[in-house]
Amino acid sequence: MFKSLVTMPNSHTDTVHYAWVVLAVTFLCLFVASALRSVPGIIMMSLEQEFAWHRETISGAISLNLFLFGLAGPFLGRLMDLYGAKSVCVITLIFLVLGAGGSVFMQESWQMYLLWGLLLGAGSGGTSMIMGSALINRWFHQHRGLGLGILGAAFSSGQLVFTPIIMYLNIHDGWRTAILFIALALGLVVLPLVMKFLRDDPKSKGLMPYGHTGGHAAIFKPDRNPMRLVIRSPQFWLLALSFGICGLTTSGLFQTHLIPHGIEHGFTEMTMAVSLGVMGAADVIGTILSGWLCDRFGKRWPLAIYYVIRGITLIMLPGIDTTGQLMIFSIIYGMNWLSTIPATSALTADLFGKQNVGVVFGWICFAHQIGAAIAAYGAGYIHSLIGNYSPAFMASGLFAFIATGIVFFIREPKAVRF
């Protein structure tokens, strides 16, 4: 399929625009890389049993991973703006393969901090929505929200496919086999496809952005120092703060602690893996739908509604005690998980320019990962104090309501700045 798409002539009359090839390759990259985000919660109890590490210690390494994932993002985003996303993606994929492969041999907790915290944390920024945002905002003039929604769904569908597989491997073959499986998938499948098919912008293929009609498409070079002006804008801080709460209420909390929480409440390991898989399936639909809604109705109102729904579901989570309730929760929360990404990314490009979206959205994603890191460590610390996660989930729900209020102050441009 890829070969037939790539060998088509580079003309404006192509049946399939090369933008869709870029979208497909980027989707695959994010799809497989997302599996690494699910691993810590799956193997946490295995590490506790084998090495007698405290949960707070393991949570600390995961928190470092999330923090560096976010911190590396704006710098990698700036490099993508200047030199293209492909080169950055290839280098960081190599980091991920080395970090995941090396963690198979770890015996001491400091090695987990080095490999999982430092190397994988820094490398993950190059295979994230920062990369997706940099590419989609360049390749697509029409259906930008839809493209971003599809890439947001890559994380969900990756979770849908890989979480039960990783859990099965962890239970039957051990946590090392589970991690090695992801390392091989990244190194032997994703990396070669990215090197062969990914392109940085339409100009590299002699094309206009998808959906551009009438004359030449305006091409802007990245501003020399965009953040000097961006940080003076209240809109940037509102986006960053709301997206920070998004991280606090999703990845850092759920992918680290949901499975241990469920097991401690009487659910089996595979039931919790299926729960995350159902969330992934629901989020594929929810995130793509979110992109369509943003294209049709704007970004601000959908974004506010997403945070309200998230707050309600998080507050209800500690009271769930049956498999049926868990699956209903998984569907509702899953529809909402990454629905914030298309709206936040598109608002970033509209407010601060597509030519700067890599670095600006990178800093906004850094705020997201600060929230995720706080949730990953904070929930582990709360658990070590009182023996359960209920206060952590309920507090995160209250923060989601705060994010709703923040979104109302974000100004949505009437005309997009390109």
N, C-alpha and C positions, 0 to 999 in steps of 0.2 A: 504493500500500500504506500509506504513512504517513498519507495523508488519511483512509482508511477507518478506521484505528486511532484517529486523534485525534478524529474526530467522534462516537465512541461516547459514550453517556451516562455520567456520572460516578457510578456506583452500585456497590454491593458485589456486584452480580450480573452485572457485565460479563463477557462471554465472555473477553476479553483484558484483563488488568489493565494500567493505564497504566505500571506499573513496567517492563513489557517494551518499551514505546515508549521510555522513558528509556534502557533498556539498549541498544536498537538505535541511537539517536542518539549515545550516548556511544561505542559501538563504532565507528561511522563516523568520529567525530572522532579517536579514538586510531588507527584504521586508517590514515587518510591522514597524520596528523601523524607516524606512525612512519616514513614514507618519508624524512623529514629525517634520521633517525638513520643511514640506510644511505648517504646521499650522500657523506660525507667519504671513506670507504674506496674508493668508486667513482671519485671525481674526483681523488684524491690525485696519481696519476701524471700526469694531465692538467695539473694546476697546476704540478707540477715541470717538465714539459716547456715549458709556455708562459711561465712567469715565472721559471724557474730558482731557485725557492724550495727550501730544504733541507727534507727530510722532518721534521727536528726542529722547524722553524719552523711547518710545517703542523700537526704533532701538537700544538704548543703552543696554537694557536688552538682546536683540537678539545678539548683538555684544559680550556681556559677555558670553552668551551661546556658541557661536562659538569659542571664545578664549579659554574657559575652556575645551571645547570639544577637541581642539587641544592640550592644555597643558597636559591634563590627558592622552592623547594617548601614549606617549613614556613610561610613568611610568606603565600604564596598559599593554603595549606591553612587557615591561621587565618582569612583573609578568607572562604574558602568556608564555614567553620563559622559565621561571624558573619553573612554577607550572602548566602550561597548560591553554588553552583558556577557557575551560568549566567553571571552578570555577569563573574566572573573569567575564565571560559573565552572569552567574547566578546572581552574586551580583549586577552588573550594571543594569541588567534588573529590579531588585527590586527597584533600585534608580529611574529608568524611570517611573515605575508604581506609585511610591509614589509622584514623582515630578509632573507628569501629572495629577494624581488624586487630589493632593493638590491644583493645580492651579485653579481647578474648583471653589474654595472658595475664591480666592483672591479678595480684595477690594481696596488695595492701591498699588501704583507703586512699592514700596520697596518689596512687596510680589512677584511681578513678577520677580524682580531681584534675589530674594532668591530662588524661586521655578524653574522658567523657566531659569534664568541665571545661578545660582549656581548648583542646584541639577541636573537638566536635562543636563546642559552643561557638568558637570563632569561625569555623568553616560553614556552619549552618546558614549564616547570613547571605551566602552567595547562592543558595538554593531555596529562596523564600519568596514571598510576595513582593519584596523589593525588586527582585529580578523580574517577576511577572509584570509588575507595574511599569518598570522601565521599558519593557518590550511592547506591551499591549498599547500603552499610550503613544508609542511611535508607529506601530504597525496598523492601528485601527483608527479611522476617522469616524466611521459609523460602528454601532454595536460595541462601543468601548466598555460600557457597563456589563454587557453580556459576556464579553471576553474575560473581564476581570472576575465575574461571577464564576465562570467555568474554571478558572485557575484557582479561585478560592475553594471550589468543589474538589480540586485535586487533593487537597489535604484530607478532605472528608472521605473521598473514595479510597485513598490510600489507607486510611484508618479502617474503612469497611473491609478491605481485602486483607490487609496485613495483620490486624490485631488478633483475629482468631488463629491465624497461622503461627504468629510469634508465640501466642499463649500455648498452642499445641506443642510447638517445639520446646518451649520452656518446661512444660510438664513432663514430656516423654523423652526428650533428648538433652535437656539442660539449657541453662541460659546462654552458654557459650555458642551453642549451635544456632540459637535464635538470633544472636547478634551477627554471627558469621554469615548467615543467610542474607541479611540486609546488606552487609559489606560487599558480598559477591554480586548482588543485584545491581548495586550502584556502580561497581567497578567494571563489570562485564557486559551490562546492558545499557545503562543510562549514559555513562561517560562516552562510549563510542558514538552513540546516536547524537548526542549534543555536539561533539566535535565535527560530525559530518553534516548535519542538517541545520543547526541553529544559525541565524543571521541577525545582526544587530539592528538593522533598519531597512526600510524599503529601498533606499538608494543603493544599497549593496547588491540588490537584484534588479536594478533599473526600473523600479516600480514606484507608484504612488501609494500612500496609505490606503487600506481597504475602505471603500466607500467615498473616497475623495473624487469630486467631480468639478470640472471647470477650472482650467488653468493649472498652474504649478502649485504644488503644496508648499506652504511656508515651512522652511527648515531653519530652526533657531539653534545656534550653538549654546552650550551651557554657559550661564553667567559665570563671571570670574569668581565671585564670592557671594553666591546667592543667600547663604545663611545670615550674612550681615544685615540684610534687610528683612529676611523672613522672621528672625527672632524678635523683631520689633513689632510684628503683627500679632494682635490679640487672637486672630483667627488660628494662627499656628499653635498657640498654647491651648486653645480650646480643643482643637483636634487632637493634640498630643495627650492632654489630660483625659479626654473621653476614651481614647484608644488605650491609654494606660489602664483604665478601669476595665476595658475589654480583656486585656491580658490577665488582670487580677481575677476575672470571673470565668476564664476559660482554660487555656493551655496549662498554665502553671499549677492550677488547682486540680483540674480534672485529670489530665494525662499523668500526673504524678500520684494523686491520692484517691481517685475514684475507685479503682480496683481494690486497694487495701480497705477502704471504707466499706465497700460492699461485702467483702469477705468477712469482715468483723461483724457485719449485720446478718450473717447467716447465708449469704448467697455463695454459690460455688465460683471457682475461678473462671470456668468456661461461661457461666451465666453472665459474669461481669464483662468478659471479653465480647460476648454476643451483644451486651448492652452498648458497649462502645461501638461495635459494628453497626448496630441499628442507628446510633447517633450519626455515624458517618453516612449511612444511606440517606437518612433524613436531611442531612446537611448538604448533600449533593443537590437535592431538590431545592432546599432553602436558599443556598448561596446563588445558584443560577437564577432562581426566581428573584432574588434580591437585585442582581444585576439588571434584569429586565425591568423591575419596578423603578430602579434608579434612572434608567434610560427614559422611562415613560412619565414618571411623576416627580422627578427630582430626587435629591439625596437626603435632605435634612429630616423630613417627616418619617420616611421609612427607618432611618437610623434611630430616631427617638423611640419609635414603636418597638424596635428590636430590644433595646435596653429595658423597657418596661416588662416585656415578656420574660426576658432573662432573669430579672429580679424576682418575679413571682415564682418561677420554677426553682430557683436556687433556695429560696426560703422554704419551699415545700419539700425539698429533697430529704432532710433528716427524718421526716415522718414516713418515708416510703419503706414498706416492710414485706411486700409481696412481689413476685415476679411480674405479674400483670401490671401493677403500678409502676414498676421499674421500667418496663418496656414503653408504657405510655409516656412516662417522663422522658425516656430516651428519644422518642419521636419529637415531642414538643421542643425539648432543649436542643436536639440535633438540628431541627429546622432553623434554629436561631444562632448556632455556634459561630460560624464564620460569615454570617450575613452582613456583618459590619464592614467587611473588607472592601467590597465594591464601592460602597458609599464613601468610605474614608479615603480610599485611593483616588477616586474620581474627583472628590472635593479638593484634594491636594493638588492635582494637576490643574483644575479649574482656577484655583486661587493663586498658585505660584508658578504656573507654566509647565508644559510638558517637558521642556528642555532641562528642567531642574528637578523633575519628579523623583529621580533616583535618590539624590541626597536628602531632599526634604522629606519624602516619605520614609527614607531610612531613619531619620531622627524621630519621626512620629512612631515608627515601629520600635525604636529604642525605648520609647515611653511604654509601649505595649509590653516589651520584655522586662522592663523594670517591674511593672505590675505583676507579670507572670512569675518573676523571681521572688518577689515578696510573698506571693501566694504559695509557691512551692516550699519555701523555707518556713514561712509563718504557720502554714497548716501542719507541717511536721513538728514544729515547736509546740503548737497548741496540743497536738496529739500526745507529745511526750509529757505534758503537764497534767492533762485531765483524762487521757486515754480514749478520746474520740474526736471526730472531725466536725461535729454538729455546729459549734460556734463559728468555725471557719466558713462553712457553707452559708450560714445565715448572714454573717457579716458581708460576704461577697454579694449577696442579694441586695442588701441595703446600698452598697456602693453602686450597683447597677442602676438603682433609682436616681442616685446622684448624677450619674452619667446622662440620664435622660434630661435632667435640668440643664446640664452643660450644653447639650446639643442644641437647645432652643436659642442659644446665643450665637451660634455659628451662622455666618452670612453666606448664603448660597448665591454665587454670581448669576446674574441674568444672562450674561453673555460669557462664553468660555474664553479665557485668555490663552490663545495659541500663538 
